């Protein structure tokens, strides 16, 4: 840092849980049943939201169901919730689901679990 200017921060790495990969594929398949061309665009938008979260990880809101966990955050894309965990060098995408559904059980690792 020189002269009061800041170098841009590099985005964190992105790790996708198996659950999140499955969620993304299922969303694409569901939309493709009615509009195949729209499915790819929608999945690309969700992935772009994840990439933005990696650039500014704490900009996502704390997940209300885990209000005591500052490391569990989410970004919203219309009715979808993209839930991720902020780590030192990466974000871990945990799940993507429609907001009208109940929060999936078992997708949020224990606070002491460093390996995810």
Backbone as a printed PyTorch tensor [residue, N CA C, xyz], in Angstrom:
tensor([[[  0.8480,  -1.1710,   0.0000],
         [  0.0000,   0.0000,   0.0000],
         [  0.8910,   1.2300,   0.0000]],

        [[  0.7340,   2.0420,  -1.0070],
         [  1.5270,   3.2650,  -1.0910],
         [  0.6360,   4.4210,  -1.4480]],

        [[  0.9620,   5.5990,  -0.9330],
         [  0.2290,   6.7970,  -1.2760],
         [ -1.2510,   6.7540,  -0.9640]],

        [[ -1.6460,   5.9480,   0.0180],
         [ -3.0510,   5.9070,   0.4120],
         [ -3.9450,   5.0750,  -0.5010]],

        [[ -3.3850,   4.4300,  -1.5170],
         [ -4.2000,   3.5710,  -2.3720],
         [ -4.0380,   2.1270,  -1.9350]],

        [[ -5.0760,   1.3840,  -2.0940],
         [ -5.0500,  -0.0200,  -1.7020],
         [ -5.0460,  -0.8850,  -2.9410]],

        [[ -4.2530,  -1.9220,  -2.8830],
         [ -4.2960,  -2.8840,  -3.9660],
         [ -5.5640,  -3.7030,  -3.8080]],

        [[ -6.1860,  -4.0600,  -4.9260],
         [ -7.4020,  -4.8520,  -4.8030],
         [ -7.1170,  -6.1970,  -4.1570]],

        [[ -7.9970,  -6.6170,  -3.3230],
         [ -7.8690,  -7.9030,  -2.6530],
         [ -8.2130,  -9.0130,  -3.6340]],

        [[ -7.4240, -10.0540,  -3.6170],
         [ -7.7110, -11.1980,  -4.4740],
         [ -8.8980, -11.9650,  -3.9190]],

        [[ -9.7590, -12.4590,  -4.8080],
         [-10.8910, -13.2640,  -4.3260],
         [-10.3900, -14.5160,  -3.6130]],

        [[-11.1500, -14.9570,  -2.6480],
         [-10.8360, -16.2200,  -1.9820],
         [-11.0980, -17.3710,  -2.9490]],

        [[-10.4470, -18.4820,  -2.7010],
         [-10.7310, -19.6910,  -3.4720],
         [-12.1680, -20.1190,  -3.1750]],

        [[-12.7430, -20.8830,  -4.0720],
         [-14.1060, -21.3880,  -3.8950],
         [-14.0640, -22.9060,  -3.8470]],

        [[-14.5760, -23.4680,  -2.7720],
         [-14.7140, -24.9180,  -2.6520],
         [-16.2060, -25.2360,  -2.6330]],

        [[-16.6070, -26.1650,  -3.4590],
         [-18.0130, -26.5770,  -3.5430],
         [-18.1890, -27.8970,  -2.8030]],

        [[-19.1040, -27.9340,  -1.8480],
         [-19.4310, -29.2060,  -1.1980],
         [-20.1690, -30.0820,  -2.2030]],

        [[-20.1740, -31.3780,  -1.9630],
         [-20.9360, -32.2900,  -2.8200],
         [-22.4110, -31.8980,  -2.8210]],

        [[-22.9050, -31.4930,  -1.6550],
         [-24.3070, -31.0620,  -1.5480],
         [-24.5820, -29.8810,  -2.4730]],

        [[-23.7150, -28.8810,  -2.4540],
         [-23.9130, -27.6910,  -3.2810],
         [-23.8380, -28.0350,  -4.7690]],

        [[-22.9170, -28.9150,  -5.1490],
         [-22.8310, -29.3530,  -6.5520],
         [-24.1240, -30.0410,  -6.9750]],

        [[-24.6100, -30.9240,  -6.1010],
         [-25.8730, -31.6160,  -6.3960],
         [-27.0290, -30.6340,  -6.4840]],

        [[-27.0580, -29.6700,  -5.5680],
         [-28.1190, -28.6560,  -5.5750],
         [-28.1230, -27.8840,  -6.8890]],

        [[-26.9470, -27.4450,  -7.3220],
         [-26.8390, -26.6660,  -8.5530],
         [-27.3040, -27.4840,  -9.7630]],

        [[-26.8980, -28.7430,  -9.8180],
         [-27.3250, -29.6150, -10.9160],
         [-28.8370, -29.8160, -10.8930]],

        [[-29.4070, -30.0150,  -9.7120],
         [-30.8520, -30.2280,  -9.5940],
         [-31.6310, -28.9780, -10.0090]],

        [[-31.1290, -27.8090,  -9.6540],
         [-31.7830, -26.5580, -10.0540],
         [-31.7630, -26.4450, -11.5720]],

        [[-30.6150, -26.7030, -12.1720],
         [-30.5140, -26.6600, -13.6280],
         [-31.4530, -27.6470, -14.3010]],

        [[-31.5140, -28.8650, -13.7760],
         [-32.3990, -29.8900, -14.3460],
         [-33.8660, -29.4890, -14.2270]],

        [[-34.2250, -28.9340, -13.0850],
         [-35.6110, -28.5340, -12.8550],
         [-36.0360, -27.4490, -13.8480]],

        [[-35.1940, -26.4400, -14.0130],
         [-35.5240, -25.3510, -14.9390],
         [-35.5010, -25.8490, -16.3780]],

        [[-34.5820, -26.7450, -16.7040],
         [-34.4470, -27.2670, -18.0670],
         [-35.6720, -28.0560, -18.5040]],

        [[-36.4160, -28.6010, -17.5510],
         [-37.6250, -29.3490, -17.9100],
         [-38.6240, -28.4610, -18.6410]],

        [[-38.6540, -27.1710, -18.3140],
         [-39.5590, -26.2350, -18.9720],
         [-38.8580, -25.3660, -20.0130]],

        [[-37.6520, -24.9060, -19.6860],
         [-36.9290, -23.9790, -20.5720],
         [-35.4460, -24.3080, -20.5730]],

        [[-35.0220, -25.2170, -21.4370],
         [-33.6010, -25.6070, -21.4460],
         [-32.6440, -24.4340, -21.6160]],

        [[-32.9710, -23.4750, -22.4570],
         [-32.0560, -22.3480, -22.6720],
         [-31.9530, -21.4660, -21.4290]],

        [[-33.0070, -21.3840, -20.6700],
         [-32.9930, -20.5640, -19.4560],
         [-32.2090, -21.2420, -18.3330]],

        [[-32.1600, -22.5510, -18.3450],
         [-31.4930, -23.2850, -17.2660],
         [-30.0120, -22.9270, -17.1850]],

        [[-29.3340, -22.9190, -18.3100],
         [-27.9050, -22.6070, -18.3040],
         [-27.6640, -21.1830, -17.8290]],

        [[-28.4720, -20.2520, -18.2810],
         [-28.3100, -18.8550, -17.8390],
         [-28.5220, -18.7320, -16.3330]],

        [[-29.5170, -19.4240, -15.8120],
         [-29.8140, -19.3430, -14.3830],
         [-28.6680, -19.9260, -13.5560]],

        [[-28.1570, -21.0810, -13.9700],
         [-27.0310, -21.6950, -13.2650],
         [-25.8180, -20.7730, -13.3320]],

        [[-25.5690, -20.1650, -14.4860],
         [-24.4560, -19.2230, -14.6090],
         [-24.6040, -18.0400, -13.6640]],

        [[-25.8190, -17.5660, -13.4880],
         [-26.0560, -16.4510, -12.5490],
         [-25.7470, -16.8690, -11.1120]],

        [[-26.1650, -18.0710, -10.7420],
         [-25.8850, -18.5610,  -9.3910],
         [-24.3760, -18.6930,  -9.1760]],

        [[-23.6800, -19.2190, -10.1600],
         [-22.2230, -19.3540, -10.0570],
         [-21.5760, -17.9690,  -9.9730]],

        [[-22.0620, -17.0080, -10.7400],
         [-21.5300, -15.6420, -10.6800],
         [-21.7490, -15.0410,  -9.2880]],

        [[-22.8800, -15.3470,  -8.6650],
         [-23.1320, -14.8670,  -7.2990],
         [-22.1110, -15.4530,  -6.3270]],

        [[-21.7780, -16.7250,  -6.5100],
         [-20.7620, -17.3670,  -5.6740],
         [-19.4070, -16.6850,  -5.8920]],

        [[-19.0760, -16.3960,  -7.1380],
         [-17.8040, -15.7370,  -7.4340],
         [-17.7360, -14.3510,  -6.7950]],

        [[-18.8410, -13.6220,  -6.7900],
         [-18.8720, -12.3150,  -6.1130],
         [-18.7110, -12.4890,  -4.6060]],

        [[-19.3040, -13.5400,  -4.0590],
         [-19.1520, -13.8000,  -2.6200],
         [-17.6860, -14.0610,  -2.2760]],

        [[-16.9620, -14.6970,  -3.1750],
         [-15.5370, -14.9510,  -2.9350],
         [-14.7330, -13.6540,  -2.9540]],

        [[-15.2210, -12.6460,  -3.6700],
         [-14.5440, -11.3510,  -3.7120],
         [-14.7940, -10.5400,  -2.4450]],

        [[-16.0000, -10.6500,  -1.9020],
         [-16.3770,  -9.9050,  -0.6960],
         [-17.1500, -10.8460,   0.2310]],

        [[-16.4640, -11.7850,   0.8620],
         [-17.1520, -12.8510,   1.5900],
         [-18.0230, -12.4120,   2.7660]],

        [[-17.6330, -11.3660,   3.4610],
         [-18.4450, -10.9560,   4.6090],
         [-19.5590,  -9.9950,   4.2190]],

        [[-19.6960,  -9.7170,   2.9270],
         [-20.8010,  -8.8790,   2.4650],
         [-22.1200,  -9.6480,   2.4990]],

        [[-22.0510, -10.9630,   2.3990],
         [-23.2620, -11.7690,   2.5110],
         [-23.8090, -11.6870,   3.9250]],

        [[-25.1140, -11.8430,   4.0370],
         [-25.7000, -11.7320,   5.3790],
         [-25.4570, -13.0110,   6.1720]],

        [[-25.4190, -12.8510,   7.4900],
         [-25.3320, -14.0080,   8.3740],
         [-26.6350, -14.7790,   8.2270]],

        [[-26.5380, -16.0910,   8.1070],
         [-27.7210, -16.9290,   7.9330],
         [-28.5610, -16.8730,   9.2100]],

        [[-29.8430, -16.4770,   9.1080],
         [-30.6660, -16.3270,  10.3110],
         [-30.7470, -17.5900,  11.1750]],

        [[-30.7640, -18.7550,  10.5520],
         [-30.8420, -20.0050,  11.3140],
         [-29.5610, -20.2810,  12.1020]],

        [[-28.4920, -19.5720,  11.7600],
         [-27.2040, -19.7280,  12.4370],
         [-26.6720, -18.3560,  12.8420]],

        [[-27.5130, -17.5670,  13.4730],
         [-27.1770, -16.1790,  13.8170],
         [-25.9480, -16.0790,  14.7080]],

        [[-25.6130, -17.1300,  15.4350],
         [-24.4390, -17.1140,  16.3030],
         [-23.1580, -17.4770,  15.5580]],

        [[-23.2710, -17.7380,  14.2720],
         [-22.1140, -18.1410,  13.4530],
         [-21.8050, -17.0710,  12.4130]],

        [[-20.8050, -16.2700,  12.6680],
         [-20.4160, -15.2190,  11.7200],
         [-19.7690, -15.7930,  10.4580]],

        [[-19.3460, -17.0480,  10.5060],
         [-18.6890, -17.6590,   9.3480],
         [-19.6780, -18.2710,   8.3600]],

        [[-20.9370, -18.4090,   8.7520],
         [-21.9490, -18.9860,   7.8650],
         [-22.7770, -17.8320,   7.3010]],

        [[-22.6680, -17.6290,   5.9970],
         [-23.2980, -16.4750,   5.3410],
         [-24.0510, -16.9300,   4.1050]],

        [[-24.8380, -15.9940,   3.5760],
         [-25.5860, -16.3280,   2.3740],
         [-25.7800, -15.1010,   1.5030]],

        [[-25.9570, -15.3730,   0.2220],
         [-26.3890, -14.3630,  -0.7240],
         [-27.6670, -14.8920,  -1.3630]],

        [[-28.5000, -13.9740,  -1.7740],
         [-29.8030, -14.3460,  -2.3260],
         [-29.8610, -14.0200,  -3.8070]],

        [[-30.4840, -14.8940,  -4.5600],
         [-30.7740, -14.6630,  -5.9770],
         [-32.2450, -15.0220,  -6.1290]],

        [[-33.0680, -13.9720,  -6.1800],
         [-34.5250, -14.1310,  -6.1580],
         [-34.9240, -15.0270,  -4.9990]],

        [[-35.4950, -16.1980,  -5.2680],
         [-35.9530, -17.0460,  -4.1650],
         [-34.8980, -18.0350,  -3.6850]],

        [[-33.7340, -18.0440,  -4.3230],
         [-32.6940, -19.0090,  -3.9520],
         [-31.7490, -18.4340,  -2.9130]],

        [[-31.3310, -19.2880,  -1.9990],
         [-30.3610, -18.9440,  -0.9660],
         [-29.0720, -19.7100,  -1.2470]],

        [[-27.9840, -18.9970,  -1.3900],
         [-26.6680, -19.5980,  -1.6020],
         [-25.9370, -19.4720,  -0.2720]],

        [[-25.7470, -20.5880,   0.4070],
         [-25.1790, -20.5970,   1.7500],
         [-23.7190, -21.0490,   1.6610]],

        [[-22.8380, -20.2710,   2.3040],
         [-21.4200, -20.5940,   2.2640],
         [-20.7720, -20.3360,   3.6080]],

        [[-19.6090, -20.9540,   3.7890],
         [-18.8320, -20.7520,   5.0050],
         [-17.5730, -19.9900,   4.6370]],

        [[-17.2790, -18.9350,   5.3830],
         [-16.0870, -18.1340,   5.1660],
         [-14.9460, -18.7500,   5.9620]],

        [[-13.8520, -19.0100,   5.2570],
         [-12.6500, -19.5490,   5.8890],
         [-11.4970, -18.5980,   5.5920]],

        [[-10.3440, -18.8510,   6.1150],
         [ -9.2130, -17.9370,   5.9580],
         [ -8.8190, -17.7390,   4.4990]],

        [[ -8.7600, -18.7850,   3.7150],
         [ -8.2800, -18.7030,   2.3430],
         [ -9.3320, -19.0500,   1.3000]],

        [[-10.5390, -19.3780,   1.7360],
         [-11.5540, -19.8500,   0.7810],
         [-12.9480, -19.6460,   1.3420]],

        [[-13.9230, -19.6820,   0.4340],
         [-15.2970, -19.8650,   0.8790],
         [-15.6920, -21.2730,   0.4730]],

        [[-16.5120, -21.8880,   1.2880],
         [-17.0130, -23.2200,   1.0030],
         [-18.5130, -23.1030,   0.7810]],

        [[-18.9490, -23.3740,  -0.4470],
         [-20.3750, -23.3240,  -0.7590],
         [-21.0000, -24.5850,  -0.1670]],

        [[-21.9460, -24.3890,   0.7440],
         [-22.5290, -25.5110,   1.4810],
         [-23.7940, -26.0460,   0.8310]],

        [[-24.6690, -25.1370,   0.3810],
         [-25.9410, -25.5440,  -0.2140],
         [-26.5440, -24.3710,  -0.9800]],

        [[-27.3940, -24.7100,  -1.9300],
         [-28.1950, -23.7230,  -2.6550],
         [-29.6040, -24.2890,  -2.6840]],

        [[-30.5470, -23.5190,  -2.1790],
         [-31.9200, -24.0380,  -2.1360],
         [-32.9220, -22.9040,  -2.2140]],

        [[-34.1480, -23.2590,  -2.5600],
         [-35.2100, -22.2600,  -2.6200],
         [-35.5990, -21.8560,  -1.2070]],

        [[-35.7450, -20.5500,  -1.0190],
         [-35.9920, -20.0020,   0.3020],
         [-37.2970, -20.4080,   0.9480]],

        [[-38.2760, -20.8450,   0.1640],
         [-39.5460, -21.2580,   0.7800],
         [-39.4360, -22.6440,   1.4250]],

        [[-38.3450, -23.3510,   1.1630],
         [-38.1320, -24.6690,   1.7630],
         [-37.4360, -24.5130,   3.1070]],

        [[-37.5570, -25.5350,   3.9420],
         [-36.8480, -25.5310,   5.2180],
         [-35.3510, -25.6200,   4.9790]],

        [[-34.5880, -25.0440,   5.8910],
         [-33.1400, -25.1110,   5.7810],
         [-32.7160, -26.5760,   5.8370]],

        [[-31.9100, -27.0380,   4.8790],
         [-31.5140, -28.4570,   4.8700],
         [-30.7030, -28.8230,   6.1070]],

        [[-30.9830, -29.9780,   6.6530],
         [-30.2530, -30.4460,   7.8400],
         [-28.9110, -31.0250,   7.4350]],

        [[-27.9400, -30.8420,   8.2980],
         [-26.6440, -31.4790,   8.1230],
         [-25.7020, -30.8320,   7.1300]],

        [[-26.0150, -29.6570,   6.6060],
         [-25.1200, -29.0310,   5.6190],
         [-24.1330, -28.0560,   6.2510]],

        [[-24.4000, -27.6030,   7.4610],
         [-23.5080, -26.6470,   8.1240],
         [-22.5760, -27.4040,   9.0590]],

        [[-21.2620, -27.3290,   8.7830],
         [-20.2990, -28.0200,   9.6320],
         [-20.2490, -27.3980,  11.0200]],

        [[-19.8030, -28.1910,  11.9530],
         [-19.6000, -27.7260,  13.3220],
         [-18.6060, -26.5720,  13.3280]],

        [[-18.7780, -25.6380,  14.2360],
         [-17.9010, -24.4640,  14.3170],
         [-16.4460, -24.8380,  14.5390]],

        [[-16.1860, -25.9540,  15.1590],
         [-14.8120, -26.3610,  15.4520],
         [-14.1930, -27.1850,  14.3230]],

        [[-14.9780, -27.4900,  13.3180],
         [-14.5190, -28.3430,  12.2120],
         [-13.7620, -27.5110,  11.1960]],

        [[-12.4420, -27.5520,  11.2430],
         [-11.6210, -26.7720,  10.3090],
         [-11.5050, -27.4120,   8.9390]],

        [[-11.7520, -28.6820,   8.8440],
         [-11.5900, -29.3660,   7.5610],
         [-12.8510, -29.4030,   6.7490]],

        [[-14.0060, -29.0530,   7.3330],
         [-15.2540, -28.9600,   6.6100],
         [-15.8720, -30.2600,   6.2840]]])
